[in-house]
Amino acid sequence: MHSRRPSLRRSLLSSVALAAVTLTTGTLLSQAPPVTPEQPKVDDATMQVTLFAQEPLVQQPIGMTITKDGKLLVIQSNTHFPPKGFTGPKTDRILWLQDKDGDGKAEKADVFFEGTVMTMDIATAPDGAIYVATRDEILRLRDDDGDGKPEKVDRKLVFLDTTGRYPHNGLSGLAFDGKGGLYFGMGENLGAAYTLIGADGVKHSDQGEGGNVFHINLDGGKLHRVANGFWNPFGMCMDTDGNVFATDNDPDSRPPNRLHHIIEGGDYGYKFRYGRSGLHPFVAWNGELPGTLPMLAGTGEAACDVIYYAPSPTKEFRGLPAPWHGQLLVASWVDHTVEAYTLPDREHAYEPAKKKVLIHGGQDFRPVAFAVAADGSIYLSDWVKRDYELHGYGRVWRISAKDAHELAAPLAAKSGITWKQEQLSKILDKKKVTPLEAADWLNDANPWRFSTAVTRLGRDTDLLWIMKDTRLSYPRQRQGLLLAIQQDAARTNAEPIVPPQKFLEDEDPTVQLLALKWISDIRFAPARSAVEKYLANPELTPALFYGGITALSRIDSAEVKEADLVKTLKQRITDPATPARLKRTALEILPDRERQLLAKELEPLLSEGDATFQEWVTHVLGTLRDNNREPLLRKLAFDEKRPSPVRVAALMYLTLTDADKPALDAIKTDGDKALARAKEIAAPNYLPATPPATRPPLQDVEGWEKYLAKVPGKPDLANGRTVFLSPRQGGCAMCHRAEGLGNVAGPNLSTIGSAKTSNYILESLLQPNRSVAPQFECYVLTTADGQTRTVFQLAERGNFHTYIGLDGHAFEVQIEDIVKRDHFPLSIMPEGLVAKLTDEEVRDLVAWLRERK
């Protein structure tokens, strides 16, 4: 579930009430009469999904566990946004659901424990103790005599001291390591300052760094942060080889949710201090920044619990069949699904996991947490309703085999993740590292090995003193050195071996960006004058300019929100005294500019600067969500005094009808090839020409290279750019960005010519589905109005999703109007894109992309 609503205040409980109360009749919320639920469907003919319990016996279920002696314990939330006038229990309950007559349905729910608030997760330790995570606390319950009442309660094994009060972005996600330790997750806490306190007094304090994964011993001691850079690691688990995994909810404008392999010292990219949208250049969502790690897979929306399915041998096995063993199962709350992820094998150890859907349900199927029984069957909690407020509904389902059989031995095979972890451990655990070896590590393009090397070097101050004076020829090495020195300074709480502003002198722009981020992260006031001097450079890229502004703002202010940075940028854009070059820079980095800007704010810019600047602004105008853009585009398109490139750009985005034909016909092209083509394509009856039959098959990339080489004339790069930007031609800018134009939903293609081979660019155009990164896959979306569309998610804001369809048009959907959303592992980029382009346009587009360096 997502952190979307304002935080609530609550009072701390002064005592814990223990009881054994049987709930057999009556509801806690009168508006929730029991209903016949729609049966979720399982994509395996040998399996079945049956209803084990429902309201009023259980309501608002969240976490689940099965005890050593087989009790099914379920958290019933009574404190997660109680509605006005709520008269139910003031604290949460842990219910023991019981099937007394053996008919497969629970008839009885005893209160095993109550007295906590905002309770998120529950797990059974190897020694049989029950650990519970609330928003602010991890506690331990012991029911050694098995009577359904804990005799001993150990409070505050871990305590979160903070003003943050949003229910589900504090502590959660419990996973035992099998070696006397416990991993747990902590959400982004809406950026509030916090101190996490272990039972032995060890503390960890921070603010705005995003979510974290921590580790403690089973008594709450030796608190240690393992990894950071999450939004909300809501669910955690461990496989049989000790590898740790977590689900992660997403910030507003950076879908999808993520599934992670957790490693020591890992930075997974998200920093709340740089805004909820996740679009700041200091933020990464899939390893875009050096030192950050990519996701293991993109998951369904509102990813909650995750388990590694590896049931133990038993005579009466009723679990999933062999193909599902060794898979990660994830509950997707918004998508109404249980997803299964096949971990990569050794040969593909660093590649993403592959996703399948195991269970899919209707609109009132909101899966949250799993519990695996001794017979291998899986219990699944179901929140039921989209509402975050308490509503009185609740379900517990059982996923089981239709027929029992013996499971003689474990079936889960060792995955490539284990081999990957072994390789990383060799780096992390190496006692003596030479400068030459360290330099070699830091030049590794693999993000996992690079990250681990940075973590290892960040623990070795003496080595870093040597490394700082070592000539490092490659930018990646200097990036790694900066990150290691930053980690060392944070670890020792001492002055950095090299001050961050020194790295602003490096010739590599990525080193400069990381230096600005470091200065901003710690509000390093001694670097202020250096940053001011740095910002005076007229050749700064938009990302570096934005990074510099952010660093200065954080040095000067106690709290800087994304909205404050947006306000500063808009002031620069609308200020007549700001040079056109800086206005373009501000427009390039303005987050979510399609929504942030109005047509009237851009209109003055269309009379400033030169024709190149005005044409660029016209493209920005064409992508705005403001309906007033259309009249302004018309003025530009039909004004003969405007420069031809401006008119061409305006015609790209106009929606013309037959009534506009006279005005369109009146446009004089006078031999202007670009304007003539724009006029032709803008016509309401325009249809692309049928492609030549002599074209090679789309699978024959080499054949296409030879075919395009024979197209008469030389490549026209300006025409290639037009094809990229035009919604009616290539339509590439609907998802991709280059030259600061287009959408940020897909991969940024500004430097694709230097990052990818020539063949890769052409292959991606011809076969877009051949290699699709997990965050760029599509969905088949069914909405309440009866429409079913293939879509790509652009963003999420509050209660709305923004998608783009196969027609290239963006649209919004309220989350509650989503009936079904099925994962579709293909690109939104159509396979037959080149069919609507001429040979010259295909050639020119490829040539233009190859020049983006």
Secondary structure, 3 states (H helix, E strand, C coil): CCCCCCCCCCCCCCCCCCCCCECCCCCCCCCCCCCCCCCCEECCCCEEEEEEEECCCCCCEEEEEECCCCCEEEEECCCCCCCCCCCCCCCEEEEEEECCCCCCCCCEEEEEEEEECCEEEEEECCCCCEEEEECCEEEEEECCCCCCCCCEEEEEEEEEEECCCCCCCCEEEEEECCCCEEEEEECCHHHCCEEEEECCCCEEEECCCCEEEEEEECCCCCCEEEEEEECECCCEEECCCCCEEEEEECCCCCCCEEEEEECCCCECCCCHHHCCCCCCCCCCCCCCCCCECCCCEEECCCEEEEEEECCCCEEEECCCCHHHCCEEEEEECCCCEEEEEECCCHHHCCCCCEEEEEEECCCCCCEEEEEECCCCCEEEEECCCCCCCCCCCCEEEEEEECCCEEECCCCCCCCHHHHHHHHHHHHHCCCCCCHHHHHHHHCCCCHHHHHHHHHHHCCCHHHHHHHCCCCCCCHHHHHHHHHHHHHHHHHHCCCCCCCHHHHHHCCCHHHHHHHHHHHHHHCCHHHHHHHHHHHCCCCCCHHHHHHHHHHHHHHHCCCCCHHHHHHHHHHHHHCCCCCHHHHHHHHHHCCCHHHHCCHHHHHHHHHCCCHHHHHHHHHHHHCCCCCCHHHHHHHHHCCCCCCHHHHHHHHHHCCCCHHHHHHHHCCCCCCCHHHHHHHHHHCCCCCCCCCCCCCCCCCCHHHHHHHHHCCCCCCCHHHHHHHHHCCCCCCHHHCCEECCEECCCCCECCCHHHHCCHHHHHHHHHCCCCCCCHHHCEEEEEECCCCEEEEEEEEEECCEEEEEECCCCEEEEEHHHEEEEEEECCCCCCCCHHHHCCHHHHHHHHHHHHCCC
